[in-house]
């Protein structure tokens, strides 16, 4: 019998996915398990925009425009640039689901950190629940998450919302091998 501790050690970040979509009922269950994350004052600050099917075009267009705006991709139509953009677009389109995880910005810096921490706990719970369903996720933090025009392009107010993660989701095509971890004794300071 697989235990939660086994799942914590077995889960991997997935970088390549089968193109088959995950059933929406399974995704809802995964996000429901995610929602059991600790949350200050039970605010449950996480919100999700899930892009799949033709809906991915909106997100991917916004990503590509942001990459050009912030200089990650040249803003021209030279053959090399067009080829690079086509390759990136194809790669992103092949991922069955993209989930933008965001929350409402708090003016109070302590509350902001509390909300961000709760959303991160939600994301990790989702990753662990997904693994139990044979679904892989990649938690991405990318430069476009700091581009206010990107926010507007996907219907979020950058003054009011903060994107915490963009999750790539699908059935794993390849599961990476386990990477070692630093012994906890090297990270732990016991003060007596």
N, C-alpha and C positions, 0 to 999 in steps of 0.2 A: 504494500500500500504506500503510495506516494504521500508524503507529508508536506505541510507548508514549508518546513525547513528545506526539504528536498527541492521544492519549486524555487525558493529563493536562490539556491546554489545553481540550479539547472538553467534558469532563465538567461536568455542571450538577447543582445540587441541584433535585430535582423536587418540585413542590408539588401537582400534580394528576395522577392516575393513571387509566388505563382500569381497569375493574372486573375484567377477566380476570386470574386468578391466574397467576403464573409457575410453570412446571413444577418440581416438587420436585427433579428431577435437575439442572436448571439452577441452582437455589438452592444445592444441595449443591456444585456445581462452583464457584460464586462464593465460597462460604464456604471451600472448599478453597484457592482462590487467595489468599484473605485470610490463611489460616494460614501463608503464607510470609513473613509480617511478621517483622522482627527481634524476638527475644525473649531477654531476659537468662537465661542458664543453660538455654536451650531449654525454659523452663517452659510456654510457650504458654498463658498464663493465661486467655484468652478463653473464655467459655461463652455459649451462645445459647439463648434461649427464643423459638421462632418461633410466632407466632399467626396463624392463617389460618382461613377458613371459620367455622364456629360457635365455634371456639376464640377468635376475636377478642372474643366477648362477655365472657369472663372478664377480659381485659385492659381493655377499655373500661369495664366496670363499676367496676373498681379505679381507673381514671383519673378517672372522674366523681366517685366518692366522695372521692378525694384532693382534687380541685379544690374540692369543697364544704368539706372538712375544713380546708384551708389558706386558705380565703376567696376563691379566685378565682371561685367561683360561689356566689351566696347559698344558704344552707342552708334553703330554704323551698319551698313548692309553689305559689307565685304564678304566674299565667299567663306572665309575662315570663320567669321562671326556667325553667319547664317548656319553653317554646319554645326558649330558649337551649340547654338540655340536649339536647333532641331534635335540634336543628341540629348540635351538636357530635358527638353520637352518630352521626348519619347521615353526617357528614363522615368520622369515623374508621372506620365500618363500610365505607365505599366504598373504603378503601385495602386492596388485596388482602392485604398481609402487614405485620405489625409484628414486628420482632425486638428483643428486649431483650438487650443485650450487657452482660455483667457479669463480674466476676472476684472471686477470693477476696481479702479484705482482708488486708494485711500489717501487723503491728504496727510493724515497722521503717519509718520514714518514707522512707528511701532505697529500700528494696525496694518500698514502696507506689508511689512515683513510677515506678520501673522497670516495674512491672506495668501501671500506668495508661498509660504511654507505649507499651508493647507492644500493649495493647488498642486504643489510638488508631491505631497503625500498621495493625493488623488491619482496623479499620473503613475506613480510607482505601484499603487494598488491595481490600477488598470493593467499595467504590464504583467503583474503576477497573475491576475485573473485570466488575462488573455492566454498566457502560457498554459494554463490548465485546460483551455479549450483548443490547444494546438494552434493558436493564433500568435503571430509575431508582431512586435512593434519596434519602432526606432524612435526614440525621443530626440528630436532635433532642436537645437538652439541655433538660429541662423541670423545673419545680418539684417534680412528684411523685417525681422521682428522689431527692429528699431527705426523703421522707415515709416513716418507718419502717413505718407501717401499710400503705402501698402495697406495700412489700416483702413483708410477711406475706400480704397479699391475693393475691399472685401466687406464693407459695410459696418466697420467699427469706428468709433470716435476715439482718436489717439489721446485726447485729453481725459477721457472718461474710462477707457479700457486699457488693460495691459495683457499682451500675449505672453504666456508663460512657456508654451511649448507648441511645436507642431509635430504631431505624431504621424508616422507612416505605419500603415496597418495592413496586414494580409497574412495569408498562409505562407510559412517560410519555404523558400525554394532550397535554401542552404542554411544549416545551423552552424555557426562558428564553433570551433573547439573552445573549451574552457581556458581562460587565462588565469594564471596564478594571482593570488592576492598577497599583499604585504602582510606578514604576520602582525596580528593586532598588538602584540607586545611592543612593536616599533611605533605604534600610534597612540598607545595608552600611557598616560602619566597618572600614577596612583599617588595621591597626596594623603599622608597620614598625619 
